[in-house]
Amino acid sequence: MSAAAPGPFGPLHGIRVVELASVVLGPYAGQLLGDLGADVIKIEALHGDSMREVGPSGQATGMGSLYLGCNRNKRSLAIDLKQPQGVQALLQLLGQADVFLHNYRPEAVSRLGLDYAAVRAVKADIIYCATHGYSQRGPYGGRGAFDDSVQAVSGLAELQSRSGGEMRFLPTIVADKTTALVAVQAVLAALLHRERHGEGQQVEVPMFETMTGWVAVEHLWGHSWSPSRGGSGYPRVLSPDRRPYRARDGVYLSVLPYMDHHWAEFWAVAGQPAVRDDLRFASVASRLAHIDECYACVAAAIAGRDSDDWLTALGDSSVPITRVNSLDDLLADPHLAATGFWQQHEHPSEGTLRMPSPPFEFSATPAAIRRLPPRLGEHSREVLREAGLDAGAIQALFDQGVVGEPAA
């Protein structure tokens, strides 16, 4: 049993989610629902989620670091859905579920007999959430997609070239993780609708549309009107000089004077009244028109003093300033230490695991790490038992190679 601690009940206690997903998008969405207290059952092929083999692993195989990062607060059922008995067992489980979350292409899930009509037939009020690369209403609907594909097609990769250099992908799985957040939001809204009206529904969350809307928030810019009143791209965030600044001692700082009073404070601390009074930098509009020169002046000012001087001088001001953390620095960050952000739990096969806390706090129904990432098929027997299969039927599925579990 990979339970971290029984803990308090989260706000989704009593909600059962069946997750048929791999890689990052679906599993991360499922993990967030599990953090909120849902009983999340991860359905895996007998060979397991492909992410089980990605990254360093501990004492057991199939427990790679990327898998660990998005599969806590779940139980694992390993089952072969290419066999009719496997699909029938899953449908029996779905008959007790509140949410079915998957990232299969529509044609693939239909071939399995797990499309919305089939699942609705066993649970009329289920929330059926499908995450796809592209909306099924458009010509791209049947295409597969991964994070890099969506960063490319949504304009995100091209944006990188506008701030200097070549097109490139952000060094994080931003499309998968952002779409996962939207999928969780959509599931919660559908659950609220069901609570009020007793009606389940089908939900589609496409990556392309999600990330295009995400990019468009600031970068639609002049195209916010039809006909357009200018080009695309928010100049401030595309400036090549919008970056961490190197102080005299070599430490990098993030300093962001933004509003008019921020700029007045910053130049007063910097001891440069001439720059403060420069008409190019007098207002939001004028600074935006001269954003490269504006940020170049900030970079030059920061370079003239040590980082501690700046942190002390601006520490009590309204100007946002902070040191730049490396990923390794985060493990010892004093704020994260004070809030207990990093948790350590003893896993039965992996030893001591470090995990970030759930990103939300509730006063009455706290989110918590209740279960550690499961081994492949760790909960196959108990999940099938809860679905109503008797011991003989369960053993038959094992004997036929339909269901798997970890070696003793």
C-alpha positions in Angstrom: 0.0 0.0 0.0 1.7 3.2 -1.1 -0.2 5.6 1.2 1.8 8.5 2.6 -0.6 9.1 5.4 -4.4 8.8 5.9 -4.5 12.6 6.4 -7.6 14.8 6.3 -10.2 14.5 3.5 -9.7 16.9 0.6 -12.6 18.8 -1.1 -13.1 16.0 -3.7 -13.3 13.2 -1.2 -15.9 10.7 -2.5 -15.3 11.5 -6.1 -13.8 8.6 -8.1 -11.7 9.4 -11.2 -10.6 6.7 -13.7 -7.6 8.0 -15.6 -6.6 6.3 -18.9 -3.7 8.4 -19.8 0.1 8.4 -20.2 3.0 10.8 -20.6 2.3 14.1 -18.8 -0.9 15.9 -19.7 -3.4 13.4 -18.5 -1.4 12.0 -15.5 -0.7 15.6 -14.2 -4.4 16.4 -14.4 -5.2 13.2 -12.6 -2.6 14.0 -9.9 -4.1 17.4 -9.3 -7.5 15.8 -8.9 -6.0 13.3 -6.5 -4.3 16.1 -4.5 -7.8 17.6 -4.1 -8.9 14.3 -2.5 -10.4 12.3 -5.4 -9.9 8.6 -5.5 -7.9 8.4 -8.8 -7.4 5.0 -10.4 -4.7 5.0 -13.0 -5.3 2.5 -15.8 -2.1 1.2 -17.4 -1.2 -1.3 -20.1 0.6 -4.3 -18.8 3.9 -2.7 -19.8 3.0 0.5 -17.9 3.0 4.2 -18.6 6.0 5.1 -20.9 7.0 7.7 -18.4 7.9 5.0 -15.9 11.2 4.6 -17.7 12.1 8.3 -18.0 14.7 9.8 -15.6 16.7 8.4 -12.8 15.0 5.7 -10.8 15.4 4.3 -7.3 15.4 0.7 -6.1 12.7 -0.6 -8.4 12.3 -0.6 -12.2 9.5 1.4 -13.7 9.7 4.2 -11.2 11.5 6.9 -13.1 11.6 10.5 -11.9 9.2 11.9 -14.5 6.6 9.2 -13.6 7.1 10.1 -9.9 6.4 13.8 -10.7 2.9 13.3 -11.9 1.4 10.1 -10.5 1.0 10.5 -6.7 -2.4 10.2 -5.0 -3.4 7.4 -7.4 -3.9 3.6 -7.4 -2.7 1.6 -10.4 -4.6 -1.1 -12.3 -2.6 -2.8 -15.0 -4.9 -4.3 -17.6 -4.8 -5.3 -21.2 -7.5 -3.4 -23.1 -6.8 -5.2 -26.3 -8.6 -8.2 -24.8 -12.4 -8.0 -24.5 -12.3 -9.2 -20.9 -10.1 -6.2 -20.0 -12.5 -3.7 -21.6 -15.5 -5.3 -19.9 -13.7 -5.1 -16.5 -12.9 -1.5 -17.1 -16.5 -0.7 -18.1 -17.6 -2.4 -14.9 -15.3 -0.1 -13.0 -16.5 3.0 -14.9 -20.0 2.1 -13.8 -18.9 3.3 -10.3 -16.9 6.3 -11.4 -17.7 10.0 -11.5 -15.0 11.1 -14.0 -13.4 9.3 -16.9 -10.2 11.1 -18.0 -8.3 10.0 -21.1 -5.8 11.3 -23.7 -6.5 8.7 -26.4 -7.3 9.8 -30.0 -11.0 9.5 -30.7 -10.6 6.7 -33.3 -8.4 4.7 -30.8 -10.8 5.0 -27.9 -13.7 4.1 -30.2 -11.9 0.9 -31.4 -11.6 -0.1 -27.7 -15.3 0.4 -27.1 -14.7 3.2 -24.6 -16.2 6.2 -26.5 -18.6 8.5 -24.7 -21.7 6.5 -25.8 -20.3 3.3 -24.5 -19.2 4.7 -21.2 -22.4 6.7 -20.8 -24.3 3.4 -21.2 -22.8 2.1 -18.0 -22.9 5.4 -16.1 -25.4 8.0 -17.4 -24.1 10.9 -15.4 -20.4 10.4 -15.8 -18.1 13.3 -16.6 -16.2 12.1 -19.7 -13.1 14.3 -20.2 -11.0 13.7 -23.3 -7.8 15.7 -23.8 -6.6 15.9 -27.5 -4.0 17.6 -29.5 -6.6 19.5 -31.5 -10.4 20.1 -31.4 -12.3 17.3 -33.1 -14.4 20.0 -34.9 -11.5 21.1 -37.1 -9.4 19.6 -39.9 -6.5 18.8 -37.5 -8.8 16.8 -35.3 -7.3 13.4 -36.0 -3.7 14.4 -35.5 -1.6 13.4 -32.6 0.4 16.0 -30.7 3.1 16.2 -28.0 4.2 19.3 -26.1 6.8 20.3 -28.7 4.2 20.0 -31.5 1.8 22.4 -29.7 4.5 24.9 -28.7 5.3 25.1 -32.4 1.8 25.3 -33.9 0.5 27.7 -31.2 3.1 30.4 -32.0 5.0 29.9 -28.7 8.2 28.7 -30.4 8.2 31.6 -32.9 7.8 34.1 -30.0 11.2 33.1 -28.7 12.9 34.4 -31.9 11.3 37.8 -31.4 13.3 38.4 -28.3 16.6 37.5 -29.9 18.1 34.4 -31.3 16.4 31.5 -33.1 13.1 29.8 -32.6 13.1 27.4 -29.8 10.9 25.5 -27.4 10.6 26.6 -23.8 12.7 24.3 -21.6 9.7 23.0 -19.7 6.7 20.9 -20.7 4.5 24.0 -20.7 1.7 22.9 -23.2 1.1 19.6 -21.4 1.1 21.1 -17.9 -1.0 24.1 -18.9 -3.6 22.0 -20.7 -3.7 19.8 -17.6 -4.7 22.7 -15.5 -7.4 23.7 -17.9 -8.6 20.0 -17.9 -8.9 20.1 -14.1 -10.8 23.3 -14.3 -13.2 21.8 -16.9 -13.8 18.7 -14.8 -14.5 20.7 -11.7 -17.0 22.9 -13.6 -18.7 19.8 -15.0 -18.9 18.2 -11.6 -20.5 21.4 -10.2 -23.1 21.3 -13.1 -23.9 17.7 -12.3 -24.3 18.5 -8.6 -26.8 21.2 -9.5 -28.6 19.6 -12.3 -27.9 15.8 -12.1 -26.5 15.8 -15.6 -23.2 14.3 -16.8 -21.5 15.4 -20.0 -18.7 15.0 -22.5 -15.8 17.4 -22.1 -13.1 18.0 -24.7 -9.9 19.9 -23.8 -7.6 20.4 -26.9 -4.0 21.4 -26.5 -3.8 23.6 -29.6 -6.8 25.8 -28.7 -5.7 25.9 -25.0 -2.2 27.2 -25.8 -3.3 29.5 -28.6 -5.7 31.3 -26.2 -3.0 31.3 -23.6 -0.5 33.0 -25.9 -3.1 35.4 -27.2 -3.8 36.9 -23.8 -1.0 39.5 -24.3 0.3 38.8 -27.7 -2.8 39.2 -29.8 -2.1 42.9 -29.3 -3.2 44.9 -32.4 -5.2 41.9 -33.7 -7.5 42.3 -30.8 -9.6 44.4 -33.3 -11.0 43.5 -36.7 -9.6 45.0 -38.9 -6.3 44.9 -37.0 -4.9 48.0 -35.4 -1.3 46.8 -35.4 0.7 43.7 -35.4 1.0 40.9 -32.8 3.3 40.7 -29.8 3.5 42.6 -26.5 6.7 44.6 -26.9 7.6 44.7 -23.2 7.9 40.9 -22.8 9.5 40.5 -26.2 12.3 42.9 -25.5 15.7 41.2 -25.6 16.7 43.2 -22.4 13.8 41.8 -20.4 15.9 39.3 -18.5 17.7 38.9 -15.2 20.4 41.5 -14.6 23.9 40.8 -13.6 25.1 42.8 -10.5 28.7 43.8 -10.0 29.5 40.7 -7.9 28.2 38.3 -10.6 24.9 37.5 -8.9 21.8 37.8 -11.1 18.8 39.7 -10.0 15.2 40.0 -11.2 14.3 43.7 -10.9 11.0 44.9 -12.3 10.0 48.5 -12.0 6.6 48.6 -13.7 4.2 51.3 -12.6 5.2 54.9 -12.6 5.9 55.0 -8.8 8.1 51.9 -9.2 10.3 53.8 -11.7 10.5 56.9 -9.5 11.6 54.8 -6.6 14.1 52.8 -8.6 15.9 55.8 -10.1 15.9 57.6 -6.8 17.7 54.5 -5.2 19.9 54.3 -8.2 20.9 57.9 -7.8 20.1 58.8 -11.4 17.6 61.6 -11.5 18.4 62.4 -15.1 17.1 59.0 -16.2 14.1 59.4 -14.0 13.3 62.7 -15.7 13.9 61.4 -19.2 10.7 61.9 -21.2 11.1 58.6 -22.9 10.6 56.9 -19.5 7.9 59.2 -18.1 4.8 57.0 -18.5 3.7 53.5 -19.3 3.1 54.4 -22.9 6.4 56.2 -23.4 8.4 53.4 -21.7 6.7 50.9 -23.9 7.6 52.8 -27.0 11.3 52.8 -25.8 11.3 49.6 -23.9 14.7 48.3 -25.2 16.5 51.6 -24.2 14.6 51.6 -20.8 15.7 48.0 -19.9 19.2 48.7 -21.1 19.4 51.6 -18.6 18.2 49.3 -15.8 20.8 46.7 -16.8 23.6 49.3 -16.7 22.4 50.5 -13.3 22.3 47.1 -11.7 25.8 46.2 -13.0 27.2 49.1 -11.1 26.5 47.7 -7.6 26.7 44.4 -5.7 23.6 42.3 -5.4 23.3 42.7 -1.6 23.4 46.5 -2.0 20.5 46.3 -4.3 18.5 43.8 -2.2 19.0 46.1 0.8 18.3 49.3 -1.0 15.1 48.1 -2.7 14.1 45.6 0.0 11.7 48.0 1.7 10.5 49.6 -1.5 7.5 48.7 -3.7 9.9 47.7 -6.5 9.8 43.8 -7.0 13.3 42.4 -6.6 14.7 39.0 -6.0 17.7 36.9 -6.5 17.6 34.4 -9.4 17.3 30.9 -8.1 18.7 27.9 -9.9 16.7 24.7 -9.8 19.1 23.4 -7.2 18.7 26.6 -5.1 15.0 25.8 -4.7 15.7 22.8 -2.5 17.1 25.1 0.2 15.0 28.3 -0.4 14.2 29.7 3.0 10.6 30.6 2.1 9.8 27.1 0.8 11.4 25.7 3.9 9.3 27.9 6.2 6.1 26.9 4.4 7.0 23.2 4.3 6.7 23.1 0.6 9.1 20.2 0.1 7.8 17.0 1.7 9.6 13.8 2.2 7.9 10.4 2.4 9.0 6.8 2.7 8.1 4.8 -0.3 8.0 1.0 0.1 10.2 0.3 -2.9 11.8 3.6 -3.6 13.0 4.8 -0.2 12.8 8.4 0.7 11.0 10.6 -1.9 11.0 14.4 -2.1 7.8 16.0 -3.4 6.4 19.4 -3.8 3.3 20.1 -1.8 -0.1 20.4 -3.5 -0.3 24.0 -4.9 -3.5 25.0 -3.1 -4.6 25.3 0.5 -8.0 24.8 2.0 -8.9 25.7 5.6 -11.6 23.1 6.0 -10.7 20.3 3.5 -6.9 20.3 3.2 -5.2 18.9 0.1 -2.5 16.4 1.0 -0.2 13.7 -0.4 -2.2 10.7 0.7 -0.7 8.1 -1.6 2.7 7.8 -3.1 3.2 6.9 -6.8 2.1 3.3 -7.2 4.1 0.5 -8.7 2.6 -0.9 -11.9 -0.6 -2.8 -11.1 -0.1 -2.4 -7.3 -3.8 -2.1 -6.7 -5.2 -4.3 -9.5 -6.8 -6.8 -7.1 -8.4 -4.3 -4.7 -9.7 -2.1 -7.5 -11.3 -5.0 -9.3 -12.8 -6.2 -6.0 -14.3 -2.8 -5.5 -15.7 -2.9 -9.0 -17.7 -6.0 -7.9 -15.7 -8.9 -9.4 -15.5 -11.9 -7.1 -12.2 -13.6 -6.2 -12.7 -16.3 -8.9 -13.3 -13.8 -11.7 -10.3 -11.7 -10.6 -8.0 -14.7 -10.6 -9.3 -15.8 -14.0 -8.2 -12.4 -15.4 -4.7 -12.9 -13.9 -4.5 -16.4 -15.2 -5.5 -15.3 -18.7 -2.9 -12.5 -18.7 -5.5 -9.7 -18.8 -4.5 -8.1 -15.6 -1.1 -7.7 -13.9 0.4 -6.8 -10.6 3.9 -6.3 -9.1 6.0 -9.4 -8.4 5.9 -10.4 -4.7 
